[in-house]
Amino acid sequence: RPHRIFRTARLYSQFAGPGDVVFDIGGHVGNRSRALRHTGAKVVTIEPQPLFYAFLKRTLPADVTILPLA
């Protein structure tokens, strides 16, 4: 749902922006990571579940750091 990502990015832009480092703890399918990326911030996503981690590695842009940690 791309329209939700842009709406969420507008909300997050009040708290994060270019030059900031933000963390998405429990990245799941990456909706928040994508929204945070649209703010211009550097995104670090943490997802311990192997299935979701693999999905995020395939689908998130290369500039998002994804860590398989809990």
Steps between C-alpha positions, in 0.01 A plus 500: 500500500725778375257776602537393864878512477491863384250593770712332764813670363328838544438413865856373556651807333404693813754290692760384247667644196817517293809425707310314772543131575177317584431143604204282404499235771305199377498593132233241407424575130671841492213748486647724769852460360377620162318796656802595711721481190274756328587751776861494381628336817745207505292193591617197696243219511524220753302182424583170678253272321681329210201508263439873544873577500536325162197690366646832613839420343324439167261794507651794689731740317873438536551815710294352786714301743327175603623302798376151600504572873268478798 
